[in-house]
């Protein structure tokens, strides 16, 4: 019976990986273009996977998202900045991997053998989105200051307001959306995984 349960969880994990792949490739399913940037929806899928499958499953789904994002930076970038920034796996892979790990871990700590509540799922969704936004923009800023980004024509004083602008225009709506969508989708699916 234990191998059947394990096979079921692996199948669920494969479904989440397939969903992330489709969201990454089909326009408007994972990235909503807003001017030269995109509002990201894929973190919702990663956080739901972390809630249903735990931090390990969430990490695998986040890693898949990051690797797809990294490859897309070379062949089909989502924004002009992706050509310079997302080709570095520290920016494209590591934050996405940590979205699944941290939100899954946080959810497990909040629930701790109790019935999961909607607010706990909502907090995990917001935290997952904030982890993605803060780490991606933080790595961009850090690598710029170290000199690892080929953006030498950009003035240092112009970078921080620009990154803070992205955090406000993209990060806040992404966090709100994650906080609302994660419990709406994850709550009914929990009964199929337990």
LOZA-942302 format. One record per residue (C-alpha): residue number from 1; x, y, z. Coordinates in nm, 2 decimals, decimal comma, m for minus. Each point is the difference from the previous one (the first is absolute). Example, Ala and Ser with C-alpha at 12.3 -4.5 7.8 and 13.67 -1.06 7.14 Angstrom:
// residues 2
+-----+--------+--------+--------+
:   i :      x :      y :      z :
+-----+--------+--------+--------+
:   1 :   1,23 :  m0,45 :   0,78 :
:   2 :   0,14 :   0,34 :  m0,07 :
+-----+--------+--------+--------+
***
This chain:
// residues 194
+-----+--------+--------+--------+
:   i :      x :      y :      z :
+-----+--------+--------+--------+
:   1 :   0,00 :   0,00 :   0,00 :
:   2 :   0,29 :   0,24 :   0,07 :
:   3 :   0,14 :  m0,04 :  m0,35 :
:   4 :  m0,34 :   0,08 :  m0,14 :
:   5 :  m0,02 :   0,32 :   0,21 :
:   6 :   0,35 :   0,10 :  m0,12 :
:   7 :  m0,09 :  m0,06 :  m0,36 :
:   8 :  m0,31 :   0,22 :   0,05 :
:   9 :   0,21 :   0,28 :   0,14 :
:  10 :   0,25 :  m0,03 :  m0,28 :
:  11 :  m0,28 :   0,02 :  m0,25 :
:  12 :  m0,13 :   0,32 :   0,17 :
:  13 :   0,35 :   0,14 :  m0,01 :
:  14 :   0,02 :  m0,08 :  m0,37 :
:  15 :  m0,33 :   0,18 :  m0,06 :
:  16 :   0,12 :   0,31 :   0,18 :
:  17 :   0,33 :   0,00 :  m0,21 :
:  18 :  m0,21 :  m0,03 :  m0,32 :
:  19 :  m0,22 :   0,29 :   0,11 :
:  20 :   0,31 :   0,22 :   0,07 :
:  21 :   0,14 :  m0,10 :  m0,34 :
:  22 :  m0,33 :   0,10 :  m0,17 :
:  23 :  m0,02 :   0,32 :   0,19 :
:  24 :   0,35 :   0,09 :  m0,10 :
:  25 :  m0,05 :  m0,06 :  m0,37 :
:  26 :  m0,36 :   0,12 :  m0,06 :
:  27 :  m0,04 :   0,38 :   0,00 :
:  28 :  m0,23 :   0,14 :   0,27 :
:  29 :  m0,01 :  m0,32 :   0,20 :
:  30 :   0,31 :   0,06 :   0,21 :
:  31 :   0,12 :   0,35 :  m0,09 :
:  32 :  m0,24 :   0,29 :  m0,06 :
:  33 :   0,19 :   0,26 :  m0,21 :
:  34 :  m0,03 :   0,35 :   0,14 :
:  35 :   0,21 :   0,23 :  m0,21 :
:  36 :   0,36 :  m0,12 :  m0,02 :
:  37 :  m0,05 :  m0,22 :   0,31 :
:  38 :  m0,22 :  m0,29 :   0,10 :
:  39 :  m0,22 :  m0,08 :   0,30 :
:  40 :   0,09 :  m0,35 :   0,11 :
:  41 :  m0,28 :  m0,25 :   0,08 :
:  42 :   0,21 :  m0,32 :   0,01 :
:  43 :   0,10 :   0,04 :   0,37 :
:  44 :  m0,37 :  m0,08 :   0,08 :
:  45 :   0,05 :  m0,35 :  m0,15 :
:  46 :   0,33 :  m0,05 :   0,18 :
:  47 :  m0,15 :   0,10 :   0,34 :
:  48 :  m0,30 :  m0,22 :  m0,06 :
:  49 :   0,24 :  m0,29 :  m0,07 :
:  50 :   0,19 :   0,08 :   0,32 :
:  51 :  m0,32 :   0,00 :   0,20 :
:  52 :  m0,12 :  m0,33 :  m0,15 :
:  53 :   0,33 :  m0,19 :  m0,03 :
:  54 :   0,21 :   0,17 :   0,27 :
:  55 :   0,33 :   0,20 :  m0,03 :
:  56 :   0,17 :  m0,28 :  m0,20 :
:  57 :  m0,27 :  m0,01 :  m0,27 :
:  58 :  m0,02 :   0,38 :  m0,01 :
:  59 :   0,37 :   0,02 :  m0,04 :
:  60 :  m0,01 :  m0,24 :  m0,30 :
:  61 :  m0,28 :   0,21 :  m0,16 :
:  62 :   0,19 :   0,32 :   0,07 :
:  63 :   0,32 :  m0,14 :  m0,14 :
:  64 :  m0,19 :  m0,09 :  m0,32 :
:  65 :  m0,13 :   0,35 :  m0,03 :
:  66 :   0,34 :   0,15 :   0,06 :
:  67 :   0,17 :  m0,23 :  m0,26 :
:  68 :  m0,27 :   0,08 :  m0,26 :
:  69 :   0,04 :   0,37 :   0,08 :
:  70 :   0,38 :  m0,03 :  m0,04 :
:  71 :  m0,03 :  m0,18 :  m0,34 :
:  72 :  m0,26 :   0,25 :  m0,12 :
:  73 :   0,24 :   0,29 :   0,08 :
:  74 :   0,22 :  m0,14 :  m0,28 :
:  75 :  m0,26 :  m0,10 :  m0,26 :
:  76 :  m0,33 :   0,19 :   0,07 :
:  77 :   0,05 :   0,27 :   0,26 :
:  78 :  m0,31 :   0,14 :   0,18 :
:  79 :   0,14 :   0,35 :   0,01 :
:  80 :   0,29 :   0,20 :  m0,14 :
:  81 :   0,17 :  m0,02 :   0,34 :
:  82 :  m0,01 :  m0,38 :   0,00 :
:  83 :   0,28 :  m0,01 :  m0,26 :
:  84 :   0,23 :   0,15 :   0,26 :
:  85 :  m0,13 :  m0,11 :   0,33 :
:  86 :  m0,17 :  m0,34 :  m0,02 :
:  87 :   0,28 :  m0,17 :  m0,18 :
:  88 :   0,16 :  m0,02 :   0,34 :
:  89 :  m0,14 :  m0,30 :   0,20 :
:  90 :   0,04 :   0,20 :   0,33 :
:  91 :  m0,28 :   0,23 :  m0,13 :
:  92 :  m0,21 :  m0,24 :  m0,20 :
:  93 :   0,03 :  m0,34 :   0,18 :
:  94 :   0,08 :   0,05 :   0,37 :
:  95 :  m0,28 :   0,24 :   0,10 :
:  96 :  m0,26 :  m0,23 :  m0,17 :
:  97 :   0,14 :  m0,30 :   0,17 :
:  98 :  m0,02 :   0,18 :   0,34 :
:  99 :  m0,37 :   0,10 :  m0,06 :
: 100 :  m0,10 :  m0,37 :   0,02 :
: 101 :   0,24 :  m0,08 :   0,28 :
: 102 :  m0,08 :   0,30 :   0,23 :
: 103 :  m0,38 :   0,01 :  m0,06 :
: 104 :  m0,03 :  m0,38 :   0,05 :
: 105 :   0,21 :   0,01 :   0,32 :
: 106 :  m0,19 :   0,30 :   0,14 :
: 107 :  m0,34 :  m0,17 :  m0,08 :
: 108 :   0,11 :  m0,31 :   0,18 :
: 109 :   0,12 :   0,19 :   0,30 :
: 110 :  m0,33 :   0,20 :   0,02 :
: 111 :  m0,22 :  m0,31 :  m0,04 :
: 112 :   0,20 :  m0,24 :   0,23 :
: 113 :  m0,25 :  m0,29 :   0,02 :
: 114 :  m0,31 :   0,22 :   0,00 :
: 115 :  m0,26 :   0,05 :  m0,27 :
: 116 :   0,14 :   0,25 :  m0,25 :
: 117 :  m0,18 :   0,33 :   0,00 :
: 118 :  m0,06 :   0,24 :  m0,29 :
: 119 :   0,20 :   0,28 :   0,16 :
: 120 :   0,30 :  m0,24 :   0,03 :
: 121 :  m0,01 :  m0,08 :  m0,37 :
: 122 :  m0,04 :   0,37 :  m0,07 :
: 123 :   0,31 :   0,09 :   0,20 :
: 124 :   0,19 :  m0,27 :  m0,18 :
: 125 :  m0,11 :   0,15 :  m0,33 :
: 126 :   0,10 :   0,35 :   0,09 :
: 127 :   0,34 :  m0,12 :   0,15 :
: 128 :   0,07 :  m0,20 :  m0,32 :
: 129 :  m0,07 :   0,30 :  m0,22 :
: 130 :   0,21 :   0,23 :   0,22 :
: 131 :   0,29 :  m0,24 :   0,00 :
: 132 :  m0,01 :  m0,01 :  m0,38 :
: 133 :  m0,01 :   0,38 :  m0,04 :
: 134 :   0,25 :   0,09 :   0,27 :
: 135 :   0,25 :  m0,26 :  m0,09 :
: 136 :  m0,01 :   0,06 :  m0,38 :
: 137 :   0,03 :   0,38 :   0,05 :
: 138 :   0,25 :  m0,04 :   0,28 :
: 139 :   0,22 :  m0,22 :  m0,21 :
: 140 :  m0,02 :   0,24 :  m0,29 :
: 141 :   0,10 :   0,29 :   0,22 :
: 142 :   0,28 :  m0,20 :   0,17 :
: 143 :   0,14 :  m0,12 :  m0,33 :
: 144 :  m0,02 :   0,35 :  m0,15 :
: 145 :   0,20 :   0,14 :   0,29 :
: 146 :   0,26 :  m0,28 :  m0,01 :
: 147 :   0,03 :   0,05 :  m0,38 :
: 148 :  m0,13 :  m0,33 :  m0,12 :
: 149 :  m0,27 :   0,15 :  m0,22 :
: 150 :   0,09 :   0,15 :  m0,33 :
: 151 :  m0,20 :   0,31 :   0,07 :
: 152 :   0,29 :   0,24 :   0,03 :
: 153 :  m0,19 :   0,28 :  m0,19 :
: 154 :  m0,26 :   0,01 :   0,28 :
: 155 :   0,06 :   0,25 :   0,27 :
: 156 :   0,01 :  m0,14 :   0,36 :
: 157 :  m0,23 :   0,28 :   0,13 :
: 158 :  m0,26 :  m0,10 :  m0,26 :
: 159 :   0,00 :  m0,37 :   0,08 :
: 160 :  m0,15 :   0,00 :   0,35 :
: 161 :  m0,31 :   0,22 :  m0,08 :
: 162 :  m0,05 :  m0,22 :  m0,31 :
: 163 :   0,01 :  m0,32 :   0,21 :
: 164 :  m0,22 :   0,15 :   0,27 :
: 165 :  m0,24 :   0,10 :  m0,27 :
: 166 :  m0,02 :  m0,36 :  m0,13 :
: 167 :  m0,05 :  m0,12 :   0,35 :
: 168 :  m0,30 :   0,23 :   0,04 :
: 169 :  m0,16 :  m0,04 :  m0,34 :
: 170 :   0,06 :  m0,38 :  m0,03 :
: 171 :   0,09 :  m0,13 :   0,34 :
: 172 :  m0,30 :   0,13 :   0,19 :
: 173 :  m0,27 :  m0,12 :  m0,25 :
: 174 :   0,18 :  m0,33 :  m0,02 :
: 175 :   0,00 :  m0,04 :   0,38 :
: 176 :  m0,37 :   0,09 :   0,02 :
: 177 :  m0,09 :  m0,23 :  m0,28 :
: 178 :   0,19 :  m0,29 :   0,16 :
: 179 :  m0,16 :   0,07 :   0,34 :
: 180 :  m0,35 :  m0,03 :  m0,16 :
: 181 :   0,05 :  m0,27 :  m0,26 :
: 182 :   0,21 :  m0,25 :   0,20 :
: 183 :  m0,26 :  m0,08 :   0,26 :
: 184 :  m0,28 :   0,00 :  m0,26 :
: 185 :   0,18 :  m0,27 :  m0,20 :
: 186 :   0,19 :  m0,19 :   0,27 :
: 187 :  m0,28 :  m0,05 :   0,25 :
: 188 :  m0,22 :  m0,22 :  m0,22 :
: 189 :   0,31 :  m0,19 :  m0,12 :
: 190 :   0,12 :  m0,09 :   0,34 :
: 191 :  m0,24 :  m0,28 :   0,04 :
: 192 :   0,15 :  m0,18 :  m0,30 :
: 193 :   0,35 :   0,00 :   0,14 :
: 194 :  m0,04 :  m0,09 :   0,36 :
+-----+--------+--------+--------+
***
